Every structure is written in structure tokens, then in C-alpha cells.
Amino acid sequence: MTARAHPPRRRNQVLAREQIIDTAIELLDAGGEGALTVRALTERLATGSGAIYYHVGARDELLDAATEKVITSALATEPSPAVATPEEEIRGAALALFDAIAEHQWLATRLTLQIIRNPAGPVTVGIFERIGRQVGALGVPRASWFHATSTLVHYILGAVSQNARIVGDTSAIQPDVDREEFFDATSTAWQELDPDDYPFMHAIAGQAREHDDREQFLTGIAIVLAGLTHLR
């Protein structure tokens, strides 16, 4: 006696929103925004385009959902004021964003767009809430919370975007340039400038070649935090 075969399940019955978003992130990580198409998703998930639109929506909505998931995951660790200082909490959140964008090179552009286009969305609100609570804990006057937090967030996003290779924007920077080659060439070019006209550029040429991106990023955070102490 043979076992009775189970009736086949429709493909979109087992397809979940999380599966779609996770697969979208995989495609984005592998090939940037150009690799994320409905066709590529349907082929990878073995489903129809209708299931994609039903669970997530259009392509822009899918990009927003992928951005939200990565950022939410990066900031998932809740602050612990009893253990860490506000400065340490801010550095931790900033480094989480730095590392997320370093890992997902498509993320810098999408994150900036979310901040601009959707100020009430979960990504914008999540970042500002995480940083802003610690700004308040630093003793910054309530009247200065918005300016202080905005300054920190703008620095963080600007710095991490500069360190990321923004896929699709090759107008000024070749996308496959090696980091060490880039800074070695930059340092050499600065050293070749007239030292009488550019003494400062000569002084920092070696530092540019040898600097660590994360250390530079944290130095910027420290400078902003030091400035905030004057608002107390």
C-alpha cells in the first residue's frame, strides 16, 4: 500500500513577507539596487509577481522594507543606562550604523532617502529616539535637544555614507577602486603639492595613508560630544 500523496500547496501560500525581504537583502548585497527586480525575486522565490506585490508592495516599498529591517536589526540592542554612560551608548549606536552600512553597501543611499522622505517612519524615528535619549541623558537642555541630536545624526550618516561605496554613483569615483590604493594615491598627490602653499596638506599626507576609518569615525563622534558639553 502506497502512502497517499499530499496535495501540492500553492507557492504563495507558504511565502511570507519576511522571506521576501530577506531575499531582497541578499540580492541587494550581491549586486546593489540594480540587482533587485521583481523578476529576480520571483525566480529566487519560485513564486509569481502577484505574491510580491501582495506581501510587500512595489519596488520602492520593498527597498524601504529592506532598509528598515537592516537598521532595526543593527539598533536592536536597547540602551542600558545603568551599565554604560550616555557617551558609550551613543558610540555604540553610531558604530552599529557604521558597521551596517559597511556590510550593506547599498544601504547608505536608501537610509538617507528614508530620513528625508519619511521623517515619521520607523527608521528615522528609531535612529533619532536612540540617539536623542542619550543626548538628554548627557544633560543637554531640552530646548537644544533637536539641534544637538540632528547634529549627531547628520554627522553619523554623512560619515558612514562617505565610507560606503554608494552603488550606482560612479560619476566621480570608480566603484572597484581599492581603499589602500585610493589613499596611497591621495597621499602621494598631497605630498607633491608645493609645501609653501599647502603646509597643512603636507603635514597630514602620511596620516591620510595610514588612518583607520572606524577610529576616524569615533574621533568625530568625540568631537561632537565634546561640543555638546558646552550646551549644559
N, C-alpha and C positions, 0 to 999 in steps of 0.2 A: 504494500500500500504506500503510495507516494504522498508526501506532505502536500497539503493544499497551498498553492501559491497565494501570497498576499496580493491584493490588487495594487497596481502601481499608484504611487502618490503623485499628484500634480507638483511640478517643480516649485511653483511659487508658494505652495502650502508649507514647505519646510524652509523657505527663505526668510530670514529675519533682518530687520533694519541694521542690527549690529554687524551681521555678516557682510552686508553691502558696504557699510562704512569702513570696516576693516580691510576689505578687498580694495576699496578705493584708495586707502592709505598705502597699501602695498604697491599699487600702480603708480601713485604719485612719487613714492620713494624711489621706484625703479627708473622712472622716465620723466618726472616732472609733470606739470599740468597738461602738456601735450599728450601724455600717455593715458590720461583719464578721459575716456569716451564711453558713451552708453554701450557701444558695440563691444569694446574691450571688456566692460563689466559683464555683459550678458554672456560672452564667450567664457570668461573665467568662472562665472557662477552657474553656467548652464541653465539660464532662465531667459525669459522674454523681457523686452524693454518695459512692458507694462508693469511688471513687478518692481522694477527700479523706481519708476515714477510713483507708484502706489506707496511704497515704503518710505521713500526719501524725497522725491520731487525732481526738479530739473537739475542740470549740471551745477549751476551756481549754488543751489541748496545743498547739493552733495559736497561741494568744496567747503561750504560753511560748516557742515556737519563733521567733516573730517578734521577741520581746524579746531572745532570745539572739543572733539574727543581727545586730540593730542594735547591741547593746552590744559584741559580739565585733568587729564592724567598726570601731566607734569606738576600741576599745583595741588595734587591730591592730598599731600601730607599737610595736615592742619597745623597752624602755628601753635607753639607750646610756650606761652609767656612765662610759665613757672620754671622752665628749664633754660630757655635761650633769651638773650637780650633782643630788643627790637631791631638793633643793627644786624644781629646774626640772622634774624628771621627775614629781614629784607634781602640780605645777601643770599640766603638760601633760596628764596623765591626767584630772585634775579638769575641765579645760576641754573635753576630749573628751566627757566625760559631760554637761557643761553644754550643749554645742552639740547633742549628740544629742537631748537632751530638748527643747531649744528647737525643733528641726526636727520632732520627732515628739511632738506634744503628748499623745498617749495613753500615752506611754512611762513617765511618772513613776509612775503608779499601778501599772502592771504590774511595774516594776522593784522597787518597794517590796515588792510581794507575793512576788516571787521571792526576795528576800533573807530574808523572814520564813518562807515556806513551804518553801523548798528550799535550806537552808544548804549542802548538799553539791553543789548544781547548778553547771553551768559559769558561770552569770552571777555568782553570789555568790563562787565560788572565784576566778574571773578578776579581779574587782574587788579582792578582798582580797589576792590574790597580787601584783597590780601595785602597789598602794599599800604593802603590807606590806614588800616587798623594799626599798623606798626608806626606809621607817621604820627598818629595820635598818641601812641604809647611813648614816643620819643619826647613828648611834652610840647610839640608844636602847637601854637594857639589854634583853636577851632577855626577862626577866621582865615587862617592860612592853609588849612588842610587841602583845599582843592589845588592851589598853586603848587604847594610842596609835593603832593602826590603826583600831579601831572608832570612836574619836572623830572621826578624819578622814573615814571613810566616812559616818558619821551626819551630819556637817556637810554633806558634799558632796551627799548625797541629799536632805537637808532643804532646803538652799538651792536646788537645781535644781528640786525639786518646787514650791517656793513661787513660783518664777518661771514655771513652766509653767501653762498653763491646763488643769486636770485635767477632761477631758471627762466629763460626767455628774454632776459635783458642782457644782450650781448653787444649793445651799441658801443660801449666803452671798454668792456673787459671781456677777454676771451674766456669762455666757460671752463676750459680744460687747463688753464694756467696753474702750474704747481705753486703752492704757497711759498715754499722756500725760494724758488726761482724768482717769484714776483718780488719778494722783499730784498733778495740779493741784488736784483737789477735796480730796484728803487734806491737802495743804499748806495750802490755804485754811482748812480746818476747824481745823487745828492753830493757825494764826495767830489765829483767832477765840477761842481759849481764853484764860482770864484769865492774863496773864503773871506775876502774883504767885503763882498756884497752880501754874503749869506753865512755869517759866522754861526748862527744858531743851527741851520740845516747841517753844517759840517759837524757840529757838536753831537747831534742826535743820529747821525747816519748809521753808526755802529749799533745803537740801541734799536733802530728800526729792523735791522737784520736779525737781531738776536731775541727780540721781545716775545713773550708768551701771551697769546690772545686772552686767555682767561685771567691772567694776572693783570693785564692792562684793563680789562673789563671791571675787575674788582677795585682797581685803583680809582676808576671813575666813580663807582658807587661810593667809595670812601670820601671822595671829594664832595659829592653832592650831600652826603650825610653830614659832613663837617660843616657845610654851609647852612644846613637846616638847624644846627645848634644855635645859630645867631637869631633864629626866629622865636626862640623860647622866651 
